[in-house]
Amino acid sequence: MKLSKRKYKLYITFKGLAVLLLLGSLLAIVKGFIPIEPTSNIFHINKELGSNYLKILNTFLIIPIVEEWIFRKFIPEIFQDIVGRKKIIIFSNLLFSFLHFDWFFLSYFMNGLIYSWAYAKTNDLKIPIIIHSIWNINVYLISINLL
């Protein structure tokens, strides 16, 4: 039985989120064994959010839209003919990771690969945006308990 486009996109969204949760959990365990500062980027952002609704809207909606447009659509489409699709996806996600200014960039890289996979599977930028937004909300809700 073939899924409708809408159901397929929903399936990809849930599958991407499930993989993010699994990888996030595994990376959190690995990170516990590495003697580096806690994710300063996340803690810094969450401390500033408080009840400022514009910052919350920015973190959970605007930033995922901008990042997904830049790193999943704009950069890959411009450079894929020059270096190839796979290489530009790797480069774009490395750039995405390093620009989060966090010592533990592996989690950002893995997330970026999942967002890229979701975009490639659906050819709909809204899907990685939704996954990214939900992931940011998840990280926020988990990390506010750690502050």
MARGUNU-680270 format. One record per residue: residue in one letter; x, y, z of N, C-alpha, C in turn. Coordinates in steps of 0.001 Angstrom, whole numbers. Layout:
BEGIN
- romar  n_px  n_py  n_pz  ca_px  ca_py  ca_pz  c_px  c_py  c_pz
- A  X  Y  Z  X  Y  Z  X  Y  Z
...
END
This chain:
BEGIN
- romar  n_px  n_py  n_pz  ca_px  ca_py  ca_pz  c_px  c_py  c_pz
- M  836  -1166  0  0  0  0  891  1242  0
- K  648  2142  -931  1423  3361  -1051  768  4473  -241
- L  1595  5203  503  1096  6299  1326  832  7532  467
- S  -173  8317  853  -399  9591  182  778  10514  516
- K  934  11598  -264  2038  12529  -10  1980  13078  1408
- R  807  13420  1854  628  13991  3186  1035  12989  4275
- K  586  11744  4134  929  10711  5117  2416  10383  5065
- Y  2983  10400  3861  4414  10125  3720  5233  11201  4433
- K  4851  12459  4264  5559  13563  4922  5415  13457  6438
- L  4251  13063  6892  4038  12869  8325  4911  11715  8830
- Y  4980  10647  8060  5817  9499  8387  7286  9915  8483
- I  7777  10684  7516  9161  11146  7515  9414  12054  8714
- T  8447  12914  9037  8579  13802  10189  8736  12998  11470
- F  7871  12022  11674  7948  11200  12893  9217  10340  12910
- K  9588  9815  11775  10796  9003  11706  12024  9862  12020
- G  12074  11073  11457  13184  11983  11742  13255  12335  13216
- L  12109  12609  13832  12082  12929  15256  12511  11741  16108
- A  12071  10551  15727  12454  9346  16475  13965  9131  16414
- V  14540  9308  15240  15986  9146  15097  16718  10225  15900
- L  16206  11468  15861  16815  12531  16658  16794  12212  18144
- L  15670  11704  18619  15572  11355  20039  16546  10244  20402
- L  16641  9243  19555  17570  8144  19795  19022  8632  19765
- L  19380  9361  18715  20748  9871  18613  21054  10863  19728
- G  20089  11729  20026  20284  12690  21101  20549  12011  22424
- S  19823  10942  22688  20028  10190  23927  21403  9531  23950
- L  21769  8910  22853  23084  8260  22771  24220  9279  22892
- L  24083  10408  22212  25123  11432  22280  25204  12058  23673
- A  24067  12168  24360  24077  12685  25736  24859  11751  26642
- I  24709  10445  26424  25473  9465  27215  26961  9600  26921
- V  27311  9669  25637  28709  9822  25246  29270  11123  25812
- K  28493  12193  25704  28937  13503  26181  29215  13493  27684
- G  28491  12651  28414  28710  12530  29855  30095  12019  30208
- F  30732  11312  29283  32071  10772  29517  33187  11701  29040
- I  32801  12795  28384  33793  13725  27843  33893  14927  28779
- P  35073  15214  29264  35226  16299  30247  35251  17688  29601
- I  34123  18109  29043  34015  19453  28493  32834  20156  29138
- E  32827  21461  29003  31740  22264  29562  30402  21802  29014
- P  29332  21945  29807  28001  21661  29278  27731  22548  28070
- T  26760  22181  27301  26437  22887  26071  26129  24348  26371
- S  27158  25164  26307  27016  26570  26666  26044  27285  25739
- N  25998  26914  24489  25090  27537  23537  23644  27371  23985
- I  23261  26169  24334  21881  25887  24746  21569  26585  26061
- F  22457  26483  27042  22205  27105  28337  22104  28623  28216
- H  22974  29203  27411  22956  30648  27225  21636  31098  26596
- I  21202  30416  25559  19947  30769  24884  18769  30590  25827
- N  18718  29481  26532  17582  29207  27410  17486  30183  28573
- K  18627  30615  29094  18605  31594  30185  18006  32914  29708
- E  18269  33269  28470  17762  34523  27935  16291  34452  27535
- L  15787  33260  27258  14406  33142  26784  13400  33590  27836
- G  13498  32987  29026  12553  33337  30081  11137  33361  29556
- S  10452  34460  29765  9093  34594  29256  9024  35621  28133
- N  10138  35879  27487  10169  36811  26370  9642  36089  25126
- Y  8412  36390  24777  7736  35652  23708  8361  35880  22334
- L  8950  37035  22116  9623  37258  20831  10861  36383  20708
- K  11612  36234  21793  12794  35362  21761  12375  33897  21625
- I  11274  33540  22271  10773  32171  22155  10341  31888  20717
- L  9593  32815  20119  9172  32670  18722  10392  32573  17817
- N  11390  33388  18077  12613  33375  17290  13316  32020  17378
- T  13476  31498  18594  14195  30243  18806  13458  29035  18254
- F  12149  29032  18400  11385  27847  18011  10822  27896  16596
- L  10835  29056  15967  10257  29140  14629  11169  29853  13622
- I  11561  31071  13914  12322  31861  12949  13691  31242  12666
- I  14425  30913  13709  15764  30331  13519  15699  29012  12739
- P  14784  28076  13081  14716  26863  12255  14386  27150  10782
- I  13531  28118  10528  13202  28458  9135  14448  28975  8418
- V  15140  29913  9036  16330  30509  8410  17433  29465  8240
- E  17708  28705  9308  18781  27702  9214  18466  26636  8177
- E  17249  26165  8151  16914  25131  7169  16990  25676  5749
- W  16560  26891  5553  16635  27482  4215  18093  27622  3772
- I  18938  28087  4677  20353  28286  4328  21084  26957  4139
- F  20983  26057  5148  21838  24872  5167  21272  23661  4443
- R  19990  23594  4213  19404  22463  3490  19029  22821  2061
- K  18768  24091  1784  18322  24471  447  19347  25355  -268
- F  19615  26532  289  20433  27531  -390  21845  27034  -712
- I  22622  26679  316  24012  26242  94  24079  24995  -789
- P  23299  23928  -483  23387  22748  -1354  23002  23018  -2810
- E  21969  23821  -3041  21553  24066  -4423  22582  24872  -5199
- I  23266  25784  -4534  24272  26603  -5226  25509  25788  -5576
- F  25972  24947  -4647  27271  24299  -4807  27230  22825  -5210
- Q  26042  22215  -5302  26006  20781  -5596  26556  20446  -6980
- D  26394  21328  -7955  26930  21059  -9291  28446  21171  -9324
- I  29005  21907  -8379  30451  22112  -8339  31156  20962  -7620
- V  30641  20575  -6440  31328  19558  -5645  30548  18255  -5491
- G  29315  18224  -5938  28492  17031  -5808  27553  17130  -4619
- R  26430  16472  -4716  25377  16582  -3707  25826  16069  -2330
- K  26435  14897  -2280  26839  14328  -988  27882  15185  -291
- K  28880  15645  -1032  29943  16454  -431  29399  17788  77
- I  28499  18405  -662  27988  19698  -220  27065  19536  985
- I  26370  18411  1073  25538  18166  2260  26436  17997  3490
- I  27534  17269  3333  28488  17116  4439  29059  18479  4825
- F  29514  19245  3834  30086  20566  4118  29061  21488  4769
- S  27873  21517  4231  26818  22388  4761  26493  22042  6204
- N  26469  20766  6524  26165  20345  7889  27351  20559  8828
- L  28565  20464  8332  29725  20827  9153  29679  22313  9483
- L  29357  23120  8488  29229  24556  8710  28106  24853  9712
- F  26974  24197  9528  25836  24316  10453  26286  23983  11880
- S  27072  22938  12030  27536  22499  13346  28473  23510  13980
- F  29471  23929  13232  30470  24838  13785  29888  26213  14102
- L  28897  26637  13345  28298  27950  13593  27392  27974  14822
- H  27185  26826  15455  26450  26808  16725  27383  27095  17914
- F  28679  27206  17638  29675  27593  18650  29586  26748  19914
- D  29616  25451  19718  29537  24519  20830  30660  23501  20653
- W  31358  23191  21750  32443  22223  21667  31977  20859  21191
- F  30771  20502  21542  30257  19185  21153  29411  19323  19885
- F  30105  19607  18772  29409  19894  17522  28835  18656  16841
- L  29233  17459  17309  28768  16229  16682  27243  16130  16690
- S  26622  16542  17778  25160  16456  17839  24512  17367  16809
- Y  25070  18553  16597  24515  19454  15581  24715  18872  14177
- F  25862  18248  13969  26132  17633  12667  25146  16502  12382
- M  24929  15642  13368  23989  14526  13182  22568  15055  12951
- N  22172  16067  13718  20860  16667  13508  20742  17206  12093
- G  21783  17908  11655  21769  18459  10303  21619  17390  9235
- L  22276  16257  9448  22134  15158  8481  20696  14630  8450
- I  20060  14579  9601  18664  14129  9644  17762  15137  8956
- Y  18005  16432  9191  17215  17459  8500  17427  17364  6988
- S  18670  17124  6564  18967  16982  5135  18270  15760  4552
- W  18278  14667  5299  17604  13439  4860  16101  13696  4680
- A  15501  14379  5651  14058  14654  5571  13735  15526  4361
- Y  14588  16489  4102  14371  17354  2936  14534  16568  1636
- A  15559  15712  1585  15783  14911  386  14625  13942  133
- K  14079  13369  1199  12988  12403  1056  11672  13050  616
- T  11436  14290  1056  10135  14911  791  10188  16053  -217
- N  11374  16597  -431  11544  17779  -1267  10634  18924  -800
- D  10412  18961  496  9551  19961  1120  10296  20515  2320
- L  10722  21764  2240  11519  22374  3306  10743  22497  4613
- K  9435  22458  4543  8636  22546  5770  8898  21357  6693
- I  9213  20206  6145  9410  19004  6972  10646  19150  7869
- P  11840  19481  7328  12955  19682  8257  12749  20879  9182
- I  12013  21880  8741  11711  23014  9622  10883  22546  10810
- I  9881  21719  10559  9034  21197  11638  9860  20335  12591
- I  10678  19443  12027  11511  18573  12865  12472  19422  13704
- H  13099  20398  13079  14051  21273  13758  13348  22055  14874
- S  12176  22588  14597  11423  23348  15603  11042  22477  16793
- I  10540  21291  16500  10158  20385  17583  11389  19979  18386
- W  12511  19761  17713  13734  19409  18410  14177  20546  19330
- N  14111  21787  18840  14488  22929  19682  13590  23030  20915
- I  12320  22794  20740  11386  22808  21874  11756  21693  22852
- N  12043  20512  22334  12437  19370  23159  13686  19695  23977
- V  14712  20225  23328  15957  20557  24021  15692  21617  25083
- Y  14880  22590  24767  14553  23640  25730  13856  23048  26956
- L  12857  22215  26722  12106  21645  27844  12982  20751  28718
- I  13885  20013  28105  14795  19163  28870  15798  20021  29642
- S  16347  21010  28972  17432  21777  29584  16975  22769  30641
- I  15724  23221  30614  15294  24150  31667  15267  23461  33025
- N  15142  22151  32996  15199  21403  34247  16628  21272  34776
- L  17605  21543  33911  19004  21416  34299  19606  22739  34750
- L  18902  23838  34535  19463  25153  34881  19467  25387  36368
END
